[in-house]
Every structure is written in C-alpha cells, then in structure tokens.
C-alpha cells in the first residue's frame, strides 16, 4: 500500500513557481536574518548572559520554547501528510505532500540548529553521540537523537525534488525505490520525539501548574503536533494561493479540515476530562493569568473544531484559513504555557525575553520563510497547474 502511494507521488507533476526571488519582502527577511546572525555571534563570543535574560530559575527561554518546541510542531506537516497518504492510503492528497515536506525540512533543520544557541558549552555538542557521555535514561537524549534522525529523513524524502530539478532522473528513480522505508521512519520518529517533549515535563510535577502537568503530557503533545501539522499545510497552501494568484487547493483542504476538527475536539475532551479526573479543574476558574491563558488556548481549539465540523465553515476558504490559524495559535500557546507560563520556579525567579533574544527568534523564523520562498520558486514543489499561473 505504501509503495503504491509513493509511486503515485513520484509520477505527480510539480514545477518551480518561476517568480522573482529578489522582492521587497525578501529583502526585509534578509535584514531580519542578518540581525539575528549578529546577535547569535555575540552570544557565541560573550556567552548567554550577553544577550539573554536567562537565569537559574529559568534555564530555558524562548529559544527552546519557540524555535524548538513550537518550531518542530510547525514542521510536522510532512509527518501529518505522510500518515494520511502513506499509512491511510489517501492518495488524493499527494499535491500537498512536497510543500508539507519542505515546511518540515526547514522547521526541523532550523529548530535543531537553534538548540545550539541554548547550550552553555556548545563546543561539547558532539558529546551526546559519544558512548562514554551518553545518558541512556535521559528523555532529552531521545529527543535529540530522534530530531537528528528525522531531519536526515526529511531531507532524503525531499531529495527527489532536488534531483528532478538537476535533471538526475536515473538517480531519482533509484532513490524512489527505497522511499517507503524513509516514509515509514517519517511517521514513527516525530511521534517519538514529540511525545518526549511532553515527557520532559513529567519530571517536574511540582514546578508545573496542574493546568498543564498530567501523565497524559506525551499524548497531548503528539496530538497537538499532528493537528498543527495539518493546519500548517492548510495555512501555507492558502497563503501561497492568495499571494501568488495560483489555483486554490481548497477542495482538498476542505476534506482534510474535517480531520483537524475531530482531532481538536478529541484533544479538548482529553484535556478537560483529565482535569476533572485529577480534581484540578478549580485552577481553571481561580481568575489567575494562567487560568486566563488556559481558556484562551482551549477557546481557540474549540473555535477551530466548530469551523471545521460545520459544513458551512469548511466550505468557506476564509473561515477554513481562520480555523487553521486558530489551531496553530492554540498549539503554540499550549507549548508556551507548558514550558514557560505554567512553570513555577523556586525562589520567585522571573523571566521575560530580552530584545536580542526576540530578534534571534524573529530572525530564525524570517530565514525559514525566506528559504521556503526560494525553494518553491526554484524547485519543483508546487503542482504544475499552480506553478504556471
């Protein structure tokens, strides 16, 4: 079944978008990226204290939370589509596969590189793969190894597009014979490390608000990442269609949005059911800032579920786009809350990111958008009917 799905994808028609690479928007992205590189250079020369507000109470800041924890979830489009196409054999979604893979390639590659920013002794990064230094009981080790493996898998899965652009059809066909193995890994690896991002928080039951700490953290992180993966595919497809005046993929997106709606509803049921079961629901109505953010993240998920499960909602391109944005915001806020807002440090430590920290994160996002635009304009990523417009 998976082999047939991959063969169908290899025969699909994709072409470069053939638009100008140098645009005013691209120049803004370049400026933001260069600004980030400057602050990254300062960090590596003078240390974390030179540009961050990290402290003993908050050893992780927005670089870990946004660039890694949220960034990898936003890169789950390839994982989500691979599950739908190759496991459930929904071949009609093949036109969305390469754009989803491309988003995953940059989301995970840049997220993995961003980990280096937070390492105090970054020159020892290679220790994690040396047997004499490996801590086999570490959840973070599993996250690191899985992310490294998945980045490799994503680039291999996307390699046919590069080989096609270079005219290396023979090499492309040889690679495609083995793509089913990498497609299988592309489904398993994200489940492992996304669940481990949740498992990391299991180690701090007394330093995390009961609104977010639960034994279901691994499952909640996987479910949320899967739904964010589908939603980012919908978000990118709609933006590309509107920005470059290409034919809309809304007919496909509308069918897929039903899946997103049911996942969002299931995620909400698990969150609230768990709170009630643990007798911790009173924290959600105590009027605190954490309670307010809890309701915002869940209201966004509920909004998306209603939009996608109502025929009128998913039939509208505007409402479907807003639903996808709501899922992305809900998932991102959930991760920020779990890793930063819901965190209860000892000794009343406080943390708010410094301007250079923010600029680094903004620059990483700008670089990802810039590379995505360059790739869809120069490589066969979008379907031919879209690329010719």
NORSUL-V210472 format. One record per residue. N is the residue number from 1. RES is the residue in one letter. PSI is psi in radians with two decimals (none if undefined). NEAR is the number of other ideal C-beta (glycine too) atoms within 10 Angstrom. Layout:
n:N res:RES psi:PSI near:NEAR
n:N res:RES psi:PSI near:NEAR
//
This chain:
n:1 res:X psi:-0.81 near:11
n:2 res:X psi:-0.66 near:17
n:3 res:X psi:-0.72 near:13
n:4 res:X psi:-0.69 near:12
n:5 res:X psi:-0.72 near:24
n:6 res:X psi:-0.64 near:24
n:7 res:X psi:-0.67 near:14
n:8 res:X psi:-0.67 near:15
n:9 res:X psi:-0.66 near:22
n:10 res:X psi:-0.42 near:16
n:11 res:X psi:0.04 near:9
n:12 res:X psi:2.78 near:14
n:13 res:X psi:2.02 near:11
n:14 res:X psi:2.50 near:23
n:15 res:X psi:2.78 near:17
n:16 res:X psi:2.68 near:16
n:17 res:X psi:-0.46 near:21
n:18 res:X psi:0.98 near:11
n:19 res:X psi:2.85 near:14
n:20 res:X psi:2.33 near:7
n:21 res:X psi:-0.71 near:11
n:22 res:X psi:1.89 near:8
n:23 res:X psi:2.86 near:12
n:24 res:X psi:-0.70 near:7
n:25 res:X psi:-0.72 near:12
n:26 res:X psi:-0.65 near:17
n:27 res:X psi:-0.63 near:11
n:28 res:X psi:-0.75 near:12
n:29 res:X psi:-0.71 near:21
n:30 res:X psi:-0.77 near:14
n:31 res:X psi:-0.75 near:12
n:32 res:X psi:-0.68 near:19
n:33 res:X psi:-0.77 near:20
n:34 res:X psi:-0.65 near:12
n:35 res:X psi:-0.75 near:16
n:36 res:X psi:-0.74 near:22
n:37 res:X psi:-0.64 near:14
n:38 res:X psi:-0.85 near:15
n:39 res:X psi:-0.58 near:21
n:40 res:X psi:-0.70 near:20
n:41 res:X psi:-0.74 near:11
n:42 res:X psi:-0.74 near:14
n:43 res:X psi:-0.79 near:22
n:44 res:X psi:-0.46 near:14
n:45 res:X psi:-0.80 near:8
n:46 res:X psi:-0.11 near:10
n:47 res:X psi:2.99 near:11
n:48 res:X psi:-0.63 near:19
n:49 res:X psi:-0.32 near:10
n:50 res:X psi:-0.49 near:13
n:51 res:X psi:-0.01 near:21
n:52 res:X psi:2.86 near:22
n:53 res:X psi:0.40 near:17
n:54 res:X psi:2.61 near:21
n:55 res:X psi:3.05 near:14
n:56 res:X psi:-0.49 near:9
n:57 res:X psi:-0.51 near:15
n:58 res:X psi:1.41 near:18
n:59 res:X psi:-0.31 near:14
n:60 res:X psi:2.37 near:16
n:61 res:X psi:-2.57 near:23
n:62 res:X psi:-0.37 near:23
n:63 res:X psi:-0.81 near:24
n:64 res:X psi:-0.80 near:20
n:65 res:X psi:-0.84 near:22
n:66 res:X psi:-0.90 near:26
n:67 res:X psi:-0.60 near:24
n:68 res:X psi:-1.07 near:25
n:69 res:X psi:-0.77 near:27
n:70 res:X psi:-0.72 near:25
n:71 res:X psi:-0.72 near:26
n:72 res:X psi:-0.58 near:29
n:73 res:X psi:-0.69 near:28
n:74 res:X psi:-0.36 near:26
n:75 res:X psi:0.16 near:32
n:76 res:X psi:0.19 near:32
n:77 res:X psi:-0.74 near:28
n:78 res:X psi:-0.74 near:31
n:79 res:X psi:-0.82 near:30
n:80 res:X psi:-0.77 near:27
n:81 res:X psi:-0.62 near:26
n:82 res:X psi:-0.71 near:27
n:83 res:X psi:-0.74 near:20
n:84 res:X psi:-0.77 near:24
n:85 res:X psi:-0.88 near:23
n:86 res:X psi:-0.56 near:24
n:87 res:X psi:-0.81 near:14
n:88 res:X psi:0.07 near:12
n:89 res:X psi:0.75 near:12
n:90 res:X psi:1.32 near:17
n:91 res:X psi:-0.33 near:18
n:92 res:X psi:-0.26 near:13
n:93 res:X psi:0.15 near:20
n:94 res:X psi:-0.66 near:20
n:95 res:X psi:-0.35 near:19
n:96 res:X psi:-0.08 near:25
n:97 res:X psi:-0.88 near:28
n:98 res:X psi:-0.76 near:25
n:99 res:X psi:-0.64 near:26
n:100 res:X psi:-0.74 near:27
n:101 res:X psi:-0.73 near:24
n:102 res:X psi:-0.76 near:24
n:103 res:X psi:-0.68 near:25
n:104 res:X psi:-0.68 near:32
n:105 res:X psi:-0.86 near:22
n:106 res:X psi:-0.65 near:21
n:107 res:X psi:-0.78 near:26
n:108 res:X psi:-0.67 near:29
n:109 res:X psi:-0.86 near:20
n:110 res:X psi:-0.58 near:20
n:111 res:X psi:-0.73 near:24
n:112 res:X psi:-0.72 near:19
n:113 res:X psi:-0.58 near:15
n:114 res:X psi:-0.40 near:20
n:115 res:X psi:-0.58 near:18
n:116 res:X psi:-0.54 near:14
n:117 res:X psi:-0.58 near:24
n:118 res:X psi:-0.19 near:18
n:119 res:X psi:2.15 near:12
n:120 res:X psi:-0.88 near:9
n:121 res:X psi:1.26 near:7
n:122 res:X psi:-0.40 near:13
n:123 res:X psi:-0.12 near:9
n:124 res:X psi:0.32 near:11
n:125 res:X psi:-0.53 near:12
n:126 res:X psi:-0.17 near:8
n:127 res:X psi:-0.48 near:12
n:128 res:X psi:-0.28 near:16
n:129 res:X psi:0.12 near:12
n:130 res:X psi:2.17 near:9
n:131 res:X psi:-0.61 near:6
n:132 res:X psi:-0.28 near:5
n:133 res:X psi:-0.19 near:11
n:134 res:X psi:2.33 near:13
n:135 res:X psi:1.76 near:10
n:136 res:X psi:-0.30 near:7
n:137 res:X psi:0.07 near:7
n:138 res:X psi:2.22 near:13
n:139 res:X psi:-0.65 near:19
n:140 res:X psi:-0.53 near:15
n:141 res:X psi:-0.75 near:16
n:142 res:X psi:-0.69 near:17
n:143 res:X psi:-0.84 near:22
n:144 res:X psi:-0.82 near:18
n:145 res:X psi:-0.70 near:17
n:146 res:X psi:-0.70 near:21
n:147 res:X psi:-0.76 near:25
n:148 res:X psi:-0.78 near:16
n:149 res:X psi:-0.72 near:15
n:150 res:X psi:-0.62 near:27
n:151 res:X psi:-0.76 near:22
n:152 res:X psi:-0.78 near:15
n:153 res:X psi:-0.74 near:25
n:154 res:X psi:-0.77 near:27
n:155 res:X psi:-0.64 near:16
n:156 res:X psi:-0.72 near:17
n:157 res:X psi:-0.59 near:24
n:158 res:X psi:-0.23 near:19
n:159 res:X psi:-0.63 near:18
n:160 res:X psi:-0.60 near:24
n:161 res:X psi:-0.68 near:19
n:162 res:X psi:-0.78 near:15
n:163 res:X psi:-0.64 near:17
n:164 res:X psi:-0.72 near:17
n:165 res:X psi:-0.57 near:17
n:166 res:X psi:-0.08 near:11
n:167 res:X psi:0.30 near:9
n:168 res:X psi:1.15 near:15
n:169 res:X psi:-0.64 near:11
n:170 res:X psi:-0.80 near:9
n:171 res:X psi:-0.62 near:14
n:172 res:X psi:-0.75 near:18
n:173 res:X psi:-0.64 near:12
n:174 res:X psi:-0.73 near:11
n:175 res:X psi:-0.69 near:17
n:176 res:X psi:-0.36 near:18
n:177 res:X psi:-0.44 near:12
n:178 res:X psi:0.07 near:11
n:179 res:X psi:-0.43 near:22
n:180 res:X psi:-0.55 near:17
n:181 res:X psi:-0.75 near:12
n:182 res:X psi:-0.55 near:18
n:183 res:X psi:-0.68 near:24
n:184 res:X psi:-0.77 near:15
n:185 res:X psi:-0.60 near:18
n:186 res:X psi:-0.28 near:23
n:187 res:X psi:-0.66 near:17
n:188 res:X psi:-0.82 near:13
n:189 res:X psi:-0.79 near:22
n:190 res:X psi:-0.62 near:30
n:191 res:X psi:-0.67 near:18
n:192 res:X psi:-0.90 near:17
n:193 res:X psi:-0.49 near:24
n:194 res:X psi:-0.67 near:30
n:195 res:X psi:-0.59 near:22
n:196 res:X psi:-0.50 near:23
n:197 res:X psi:-0.59 near:26
n:198 res:X psi:-0.67 near:25
n:199 res:X psi:-0.52 near:18
n:200 res:X psi:-0.66 near:21
n:201 res:X psi:-0.27 near:21
n:202 res:X psi:-0.39 near:16
n:203 res:X psi:-0.15 near:10
n:204 res:X psi:1.00 near:11
n:205 res:X psi:-0.45 near:11
n:206 res:X psi:0.00 near:7
n:207 res:X psi:0.19 near:14
n:208 res:X psi:2.34 near:20
n:209 res:X psi:2.46 near:18
n:210 res:X psi:-0.30 near:17
n:211 res:X psi:-0.40 near:24
n:212 res:X psi:-0.47 near:23
n:213 res:X psi:2.22 near:20
n:214 res:X psi:2.72 near:22
n:215 res:X psi:-0.18 near:12
n:216 res:X psi:0.15 near:17
n:217 res:X psi:-0.81 near:20
n:218 res:X psi:-0.76 near:21
n:219 res:X psi:-0.73 near:16
n:220 res:X psi:-0.67 near:20
n:221 res:X psi:-0.70 near:26
n:222 res:X psi:-0.81 near:22
n:223 res:X psi:-0.77 near:21
n:224 res:X psi:-0.74 near:28
n:225 res:X psi:-0.69 near:27
n:226 res:X psi:-0.79 near:24
n:227 res:X psi:-0.63 near:29
n:228 res:X psi:-0.58 near:31
n:229 res:X psi:-0.85 near:30
n:230 res:X psi:-0.72 near:28
n:231 res:X psi:-0.62 near:32
n:232 res:X psi:-0.53 near:26
n:233 res:X psi:-0.78 near:29
n:234 res:X psi:-0.74 near:27
n:235 res:X psi:-0.87 near:22
n:236 res:X psi:-0.74 near:20
n:237 res:X psi:-0.71 near:26
n:238 res:X psi:-0.75 near:20
n:239 res:X psi:-0.75 near:12
n:240 res:X psi:-0.75 near:21
n:241 res:X psi:-0.78 near:20
n:242 res:X psi:-0.68 near:12
n:243 res:X psi:-0.76 near:11
n:244 res:X psi:0.19 near:17
n:245 res:X psi:0.76 near:9
n:246 res:X psi:2.83 near:18
n:247 res:X psi:2.45 near:12
n:248 res:X psi:2.51 near:14
n:249 res:X psi:0.40 near:24
n:250 res:X psi:-0.51 near:19
n:251 res:X psi:-0.68 near:8
n:252 res:X psi:-0.78 near:18
n:253 res:X psi:-0.62 near:24
n:254 res:X psi:-0.70 near:18
n:255 res:X psi:-0.71 near:13
n:256 res:X psi:-0.48 near:25
n:257 res:X psi:-0.43 near:26
n:258 res:X psi:-0.69 near:13
n:259 res:X psi:-0.78 near:17
n:260 res:X psi:-0.74 near:29
n:261 res:X psi:-0.79 near:22
n:262 res:X psi:-0.65 near:14
n:263 res:X psi:-0.76 near:23
n:264 res:X psi:-0.73 near:31
n:265 res:X psi:-0.74 near:17
n:266 res:X psi:-0.68 near:13
n:267 res:X psi:-0.74 near:23
n:268 res:X psi:-0.73 near:17
n:269 res:X psi:-0.71 near:10
n:270 res:X psi:-0.74 near:15
n:271 res:X psi:-0.89 near:23
n:272 res:X psi:-0.65 near:13
n:273 res:X psi:-0.68 near:11
n:274 res:X psi:-0.74 near:17
n:275 res:X psi:-0.77 near:18
n:276 res:X psi:-0.75 near:10
n:277 res:X psi:-0.68 near:11
n:278 res:X psi:-0.01 near:14
n:279 res:X psi:0.74 near:8
n:280 res:X psi:0.20 near:15
n:281 res:X psi:-0.42 near:14
n:282 res:X psi:-0.40 near:10
n:283 res:X psi:-0.42 near:17
n:284 res:X psi:-0.22 near:18
n:285 res:X psi:0.46 near:10
n:286 res:X psi:0.04 near:9
n:287 res:X psi:0.13 near:7
n:288 res:X psi:2.94 near:13
n:289 res:X psi:-0.67 near:8
n:290 res:X psi:-0.70 near:18
n:291 res:X psi:-0.70 near:16
n:292 res:X psi:-0.79 near:10
n:293 res:X psi:-0.60 near:17
n:294 res:X psi:-0.80 near:24
n:295 res:X psi:-0.58 near:13
n:296 res:X psi:-0.83 near:14
n:297 res:X psi:-0.63 near:24
n:298 res:X psi:-0.54 near:19
n:299 res:X psi:-0.66 near:13
n:300 res:X psi:-0.73 near:22
n:301 res:X psi:-0.71 near:25
n:302 res:X psi:-0.72 near:16
n:303 res:X psi:-0.80 near:19
n:304 res:X psi:-0.74 near:31
n:305 res:X psi:-0.75 near:24
n:306 res:X psi:-0.78 near:16
n:307 res:X psi:-0.82 near:24
n:308 res:X psi:-0.38 near:29
n:309 res:X psi:-0.18 near:17
n:310 res:X psi:2.24 near:14
n:311 res:X psi:-0.70 near:9
n:312 res:X psi:-0.60 near:8
n:313 res:X psi:-0.88 near:21
n:314 res:X psi:-0.28 near:22
n:315 res:X psi:-0.39 near:12
n:316 res:X psi:2.19 near:16
n:317 res:X psi:-0.67 near:16
n:318 res:X psi:-0.84 near:9
n:319 res:X psi:-0.61 near:17
n:320 res:X psi:-0.70 near:25
n:321 res:X psi:-0.77 near:21
n:322 res:X psi:-0.62 near:14
n:323 res:X psi:-0.73 near:29
n:324 res:X psi:-0.73 near:28
n:325 res:X psi:-0.70 near:17
n:326 res:X psi:-0.72 near:22
n:327 res:X psi:-0.76 near:31
n:328 res:X psi:-0.75 near:21
n:329 res:X psi:-0.70 near:18
n:330 res:X psi:-0.82 near:26
n:331 res:X psi:-0.71 near:30
n:332 res:X psi:-0.77 near:21
n:333 res:X psi:-0.65 near:19
n:334 res:X psi:-0.74 near:27
n:335 res:X psi:-0.69 near:26
n:336 res:X psi:-0.75 near:18
n:337 res:X psi:-0.77 near:21
n:338 res:X psi:-0.65 near:26
n:339 res:X psi:-0.40 near:24
n:340 res:X psi:-1.04 near:19
n:341 res:X psi:-0.76 near:17
n:342 res:X psi:-0.10 near:21
n:343 res:X psi:2.36 near:20
n:344 res:X psi:1.60 near:14
n:345 res:X psi:2.78 near:14
n:346 res:X psi:2.78 near:9
n:347 res:X psi:0.44 near:7
n:348 res:X psi:0.58 near:7
n:349 res:X psi:2.58 near:13
n:350 res:X psi:2.71 near:9
n:351 res:X psi:2.33 near:18
n:352 res:X psi:2.30 near:11
n:353 res:X psi:2.46 near:20
n:354 res:X psi:2.80 near:17
n:355 res:X psi:-0.77 near:10
n:356 res:X psi:-0.64 near:19
n:357 res:X psi:-0.81 near:22
n:358 res:X psi:-0.71 near:15
n:359 res:X psi:-0.61 near:19
n:360 res:X psi:-0.81 near:28
n:361 res:X psi:-0.78 near:22
n:362 res:X psi:-0.69 near:15
n:363 res:X psi:-0.67 near:21
n:364 res:X psi:-0.75 near:25
n:365 res:X psi:-0.73 near:19
n:366 res:X psi:-0.71 near:21
n:367 res:X psi:-0.71 near:20
n:368 res:X psi:-0.78 near:23
n:369 res:X psi:-0.74 near:16
n:370 res:X psi:-0.83 near:20
n:371 res:X psi:-0.66 near:17
n:372 res:X psi:-0.79 near:19
n:373 res:X psi:-0.72 near:20
n:374 res:X psi:-0.73 near:13
n:375 res:X psi:-0.75 near:23
n:376 res:X psi:-0.35 near:23
n:377 res:X psi:-0.32 near:19
n:378 res:X psi:-0.27 near:15
n:379 res:X psi:2.69 near:20
n:380 res:X psi:1.53 near:21
n:381 res:X psi:-0.85 near:25
n:382 res:X psi:2.69 near:29
n:383 res:X psi:2.63 near:20
n:384 res:X psi:-0.67 near:12
n:385 res:X psi:-0.46 near:13
n:386 res:X psi:-0.67 near:23
n:387 res:X psi:-0.44 near:20
n:388 res:X psi:-0.16 near:12
n:389 res:X psi:none near:13
//
